Amino acid sequence: MYWAGTILLTLLGVVLLLAWRSWTKHQARARRQRRHRTVFFPLRTTAWHPNRVAPKSRTDTQPFLTKRLDGYYDAIVIGSGLSGLTTAWFLAKSGKKVLVLEQHAERNGGCLHTFSQKGFDFDTGMHYVGNMGDMTSTSRILLDEMTQGCVQWASQGDVYDVAHFGDQRFAFTRDGPDVMLAHLTTRFPDEAEALARWFKLMKACAESFDTLFLPRLLKAHGVSRFLRFLFALKQRVFPPAAYRFRDKTATQLLDHVGVRDPILRRVLGYTWGDVGDPPDQVCGPLLMSVHYHYMRGGGYYPSGGTRPLVKRIIQAIEALGGYVWMGAPVKSITQDPYSGRVNGVTVTETEREVEVSAQIVVSSAGVLVTFGQLVQKPARYRALLERVAPSCAHLMLFVGLNANGKALKLDTANHWFHTSNEREQHFVAFPSMKDPSWPHTYKSTCEFIAPTHFDDWPNPRTAPQSYAAKKKKTRDRLLKQLYAYFPRLQGHVASVELGTPYTTNRYLGRTHGNGYGLKNTPQRYAQAWLQPKTPIEGLYLTGQDILTPGITSAAESGLITASIILKRNLYDDVKRKRAHLKSLL
């Protein structure tokens, strides 16, 4: 016993010594980085103010022209979505020469792009954003800083979502999870205990969801193997809720807590449209986190829509010396033939190809496009891509109404209509009602979104007539369904446009109409290779594929990718800004 105790104490001492050495090295590196670091978040107020003016810069619609190329770039970002723009902003802020390349010639912003038709403006990808009422939240700090406080966020009001199941209607309010739990318990008294367990698990999963990504991010940050081993050991010995249930779908978690009522099961999983996959397929902790995200403060919408949001961020990048060019489809990512290191991209300009050199390339085009089409020798990564799958495709009906929204008794809430098919859901919202700066007195807008299968659609290039006929038939069917949900809209429709999976492919550069990127199954979140740093030196990823779907997730993925490239934990800068803001409140 004496010798056993001595050996055990010796081993414990060695472990503590190694941990102390690893920690002191980590702290020394952090101190060296702080000596000459860029101040990304100055200690000043950047929240929206009516008199705040955006920085002067070039226009936000610069076309790609070979004669404008300025030699060698420090970093090239593929795609002008929010994740790509966020990464570019951080890199430009740190003094790097950054070039953002957008494949579309007329629309920038990725999922945040807008279009106009017959006098109506439509936002395509932003329907509501959570947690923007908290001035100290990471997403609010990020967006306020990048837009210099020139974008106002308007609350949807008390009710942000309404779930419809036949004649039954469930309103979700911003009053918090406790109020919602009490409301559902009143309507489903026999499920009181199961509901209590569900809400408790939902909170635990939401608060620990980031632990699913920490191990791969620690490795990308260069944290020592020993510290990563200790973290992994802690996760296995004392697993947080999200990590413990990471391999469960939402349906399996409903079974776990004992929810039996079929309507209640669908009510608790109604937000699956926010992540693109039904409850029997989606990662359970992810769906819970999204649900909890909106319950804590409701939904918000940018005043003026997404156009000023994208415009302000592009202006900020260009004011820092960066470039955002449109009409620049990237055909391939070029690599050194000997070392394999990235050395730039090849851009298609009219009928010729132009090489643009850079030591860093950041792709926000998604892993399916990046490793399936852009990199050299994509066959090497076929085994990785077989582990993931594209998310479902969607139909988007954009409706312009020639009447005032208040006169039609429209509201700011999102309406989720559920059919008898548990894998089908219809989303209806009225963006003009959410926007307090909507300029048209006698106009309003409506958006109708429904899931579809990409394989059901003929290719518009090879079968244009079949595609046009199916598009018209589908548009009429969805419009008829919209009238069934809101009969008062009949006689007021002035404009109708349908977006199909091929529309998504065209504007977002997707392959299967998969607006949400990858399928959000438990297997997807077990893929350690889905991280900013790729096996190819100099190539990095950003966007929802390395994190989760959503607007705030896109912004944070840009922050994470920039952290890896700059070898600096930018969350520390966010925490510093948050502490300053809290001291002022």
Buried (B, 14 or more C-beta within 10 A) or exposed (E): EEEEEEEEEEEEEEEEEBBEEBBEEBEEEEEEBEEEEEEBBEEEBBBBEEEBEBEEBEEBBBEBEEEEBEEEBBBBBBBBBBBBBBBBBBBBBBEBBBBBBBBBEEBBBBBBBBBEEEEBBBBBBBBBBBBBBBBBBBBBBBBBBBBBBBBBBBBBBEBBBBBBBEEEEBEBBBBEBEEBBEBBBEBBEEBEEBBEBBBBBBBBBBBBBBBBBBBBBBBBBEBBEBBBEBBEEEBEEEBBBBBBBBBBBBBBBBEBBEBEBEBBBBBBBBBBBBBBBBBBBBBBBBBBBBBBBBBBBBBBBBBBBBBBBBBBBBBBBBBBEBBBBBBBBBBBBBBEEEEBEBBBBBBBBEEEEBEBEBBBBBBBBBBBBBBBBBBEEBEEBEEBBEEBBBBBBBBBBBBBBBBBBEEBEBBBBBBBBBBEEBEEBBBBBBBBBBBEEBEBEEBBBBBBBBBBEBEEBBEBEEEEEEBEEBBEEBBEEBBEBBBEEBEEBEEBBBBBBBBBBBBBBBBBBBBBBBBBBBBBBBEBBEBEBBBBBBEBBBBBBBBBBBBBBBBBBBBBBBBBBBBBBBEBBBBBBBBBBBEBBEEEE
